[in-house]
Amino acid sequence: MSRRQRRALAVTVLVIAAVALPFGVNAYWRATFVFILIAALGALGLDVLTGRTGQISLGHAFFLGAGAYAGGYLGGNLHLNAVVWIPAAGVAAGILGALVGPTALRLRGLYLAIVTIGLVFIGQHIFVNVTAISGGPGGRALPAPSFGPVNFATGYSIGGLTISHDELYYLLALLLLALGMLYVRNLERSHLGRAMAAVRERELAAAVLGVHVARTKVTAFVISSAMAGVAGAMYASYLGFVVPTQWDLLLSIEYVVMIVVGGMASLWGPLLGAVFVIGFPALLQDVSGSLPFLSNGLGGGVISVSDASAVIYGGLLIVFLLIEPRGVVGLVTRLRTLATRRRAAAP
Amino acid sequence: MRTFAQLLFSGLALGAIYALIALGFTVIYRASRVINFAQGQLLALGAFTTSWLVSSGKLPFWAAFVIGALGTAAVALVFQSGVLRFALGRPDFTIVMLTLGLATVLNSAIPTAFGDFPRTNGDPWGASAAHIYGVALPWVKIWTIVAALVVLVGFFAFNRYSKYGLAMRGAALDPEAALAVGIPLRRVYATAWVLAGVVACVGGVFLAGYPNTLDPTVSNVAFLAFPAIILGGIDSTTGAVLGGFVIGVVEELTAGYQPQYASWLGHNFYLVAPYVVMIAVLLVRPYGLFGTRPAERL
């Protein structure tokens, strides 16, 4: 087989495996996979801004929340079709990104990071107080998408096959993530993508080379927050009910951990990071029944399941970053280099 | 007028705590160009240790306080010499993530070790207060301001006159040049973390004084101290302290007057007021009031 054929085969296998995945696992893991895919889409957006353009943002939770409420308002209050409200959530968050973006023209590095922390707090304050859209501190319900006969709330039967609520969400999230990754892959090689990389490496040099720094930064903000908006709307819709307090700084930090652990400015990094950040605690939760020392909320053990999983997760994060600071993608690159070298040395 | 004096006093007491937290951030930032996301957790650790030593260890408050501060410093030191030492020269982002790992671990370890329920911080003052012209000054707040001033003056003396203070300033200015003239960078970083641990504990213990109680969410206060460090400029200790006091006063005054005069801003606006002030200042002065603007070089 030629290299091209091998590649095509690999892609086909990957696509089939990705589509078939939710049908082979139990409900717990199916839900976890949906959360991973949605988070990966959000992280992909953050990576455009932080990984590729070098603008550290801890304000991602605000854009996720904005997308969620835009989607909730358009879909739930105005009863628009999901074909409208899911993209509209992205547009709404993107517009907010365009409004916030210009602060990055003035602020650098950690100053920008901390101002975006302010954005999260101010955003939460607004979410709590705009009760018409957010439902106030008590929260609001969000609709499930439905495209013609395919209603996500009830599932969809075609022929003898029934695709359940969770599986529909999984497939839609997979589609959106695939579109997002395709877009980012093309972006990377475009004029804009190279301008972003230049701004990340050295702003002044980029400006001297004729890169429009201001426009590049604001565009990165818009792309990033638009992806966050779509991810936020999907997330909120899958949860079915959201409260303002959940769009907090910890959520933002989780997304930053995703892109760092996955490997910044790489195509697969956000997905791999999402697998680590969301899949790993879920795994610990799943196997906790068979581990000693753990209590299931009713006492008996030394440490509760969620606390133990957080301690292990934090510890693993430390160990992992010490061993491989470039993230999972760096690890994969290193293994691949090792394999190539081994193969070259073998004959 | 009385209300104003009362609010101003509360603001100064809160500002003293913010100043301590901000100092903890700045010390580490100056030494290693890293924001320590575990500062809030160190604060909680110090406060819980002190509280536990008083209630279960039956120690007098001051003894418990000293042991708590040393314990917090020890944890910070272990993290620095056991983890961060191996990450020297890694991208800043990675190091920030490492402190986040510590924050995650401590966040769950603290309630596991000390229990999840609210507890008192074990100070001897309780709700007792001095009254001056009808303004109630709780003793714990008076002591908060005193303790903060003692720590801050102590730090400035250390920074200005001691050998290690000089070494820290050198390392902050240019790590490579500092290394070249024989400054032991590792020991400087270790000192920075020890200091950060101590000031975190002092802040935590006083934060949990009357009318507050101590529970694991106390670590969130560190996020509220961010405006303080930014307001002053992240690499300026003077700025951090001043920023702390300004933010504390702004927060208390907003809490006192905003519901009455600007209710359209919504409930609990005082919690975001520091951030609004911070953003306003930054848009005018992008490196804070006292921060240094880095020189641009191609």
Chai-1 contact restraints between the chains, C-beta under 6 A:
chainA,res_idxA,chainB,res_idxB,connection_type,confidence,min_distance_angstrom,max_distance_angstrom,comment,restraint_id
A,R106,B,P286,contact,1.0,0.0,6.0,A-B,restraint_1
A,L107,B,P286,contact,1.0,0.0,6.0,A-B,restraint_2
A,L110,B,I35,contact,1.0,0.0,6.0,A-B,restraint_3
A,I114,B,F226,contact,1.0,0.0,6.0,A-B,restraint_4
A,I114,B,I230,contact,1.0,0.0,6.0,A-B,restraint_5
A,V115,B,I279,contact,1.0,0.0,6.0,A-B,restraint_6
A,I117,B,F226,contact,1.0,0.0,6.0,A-B,restraint_7
A,G118,B,Y275,contact,1.0,0.0,6.0,A-B,restraint_8
A,G118,B,M278,contact,1.0,0.0,6.0,A-B,restraint_9
A,G118,B,I279,contact,1.0,0.0,6.0,A-B,restraint_10
A,F121,B,V272,contact,1.0,0.0,6.0,A-B,restraint_11
A,F121,B,Y275,contact,1.0,0.0,6.0,A-B,restraint_12
A,I122,B,V272,contact,1.0,0.0,6.0,A-B,restraint_13
A,I122,B,Y275,contact,1.0,0.0,6.0,A-B,restraint_14
A,H125,B,V272,contact,1.0,0.0,6.0,A-B,restraint_15
A,N129,B,G266,contact,1.0,0.0,6.0,A-B,restraint_16
A,L204,B,E296,contact,1.0,0.0,6.0,A-B,restraint_17
A,L204,B,L298,contact,1.0,0.0,6.0,A-B,restraint_18
A,A205,B,L298,contact,1.0,0.0,6.0,A-B,restraint_19
A,V260,B,M97,contact,1.0,0.0,6.0,A-B,restraint_20
A,I303,B,T112,contact,1.0,0.0,6.0,A-B,restraint_21
A,D307,B,S108,contact,1.0,0.0,6.0,A-B,restraint_22
A,D307,B,T112,contact,1.0,0.0,6.0,A-B,restraint_23
A,A310,B,T104,contact,1.0,0.0,6.0,A-B,restraint_24
A,A310,B,S108,contact,1.0,0.0,6.0,A-B,restraint_25
A,V311,B,V105,contact,1.0,0.0,6.0,A-B,restraint_26
A,V311,B,S108,contact,1.0,0.0,6.0,A-B,restraint_27
A,V311,B,A109,contact,1.0,0.0,6.0,A-B,restraint_28
A,G314,B,G101,contact,1.0,0.0,6.0,A-B,restraint_29
A,G314,B,T104,contact,1.0,0.0,6.0,A-B,restraint_30
A,G314,B,V105,contact,1.0,0.0,6.0,A-B,restraint_31
A,G315,B,V105,contact,1.0,0.0,6.0,A-B,restraint_32
A,L317,B,G101,contact,1.0,0.0,6.0,A-B,restraint_33
A,I318,B,V83,contact,1.0,0.0,6.0,A-B,restraint_34
A,I318,B,L98,contact,1.0,0.0,6.0,A-B,restraint_35
A,I318,B,G101,contact,1.0,0.0,6.0,A-B,restraint_36
A,L321,B,T94,contact,1.0,0.0,6.0,A-B,restraint_37
A,L321,B,M97,contact,1.0,0.0,6.0,A-B,restraint_38
A,L321,B,L98,contact,1.0,0.0,6.0,A-B,restraint_39
A,L322,B,F86,contact,1.0,0.0,6.0,A-B,restraint_40
A,P325,B,R90,contact,1.0,0.0,6.0,A-B,restraint_41
A,P325,B,T94,contact,1.0,0.0,6.0,A-B,restraint_42
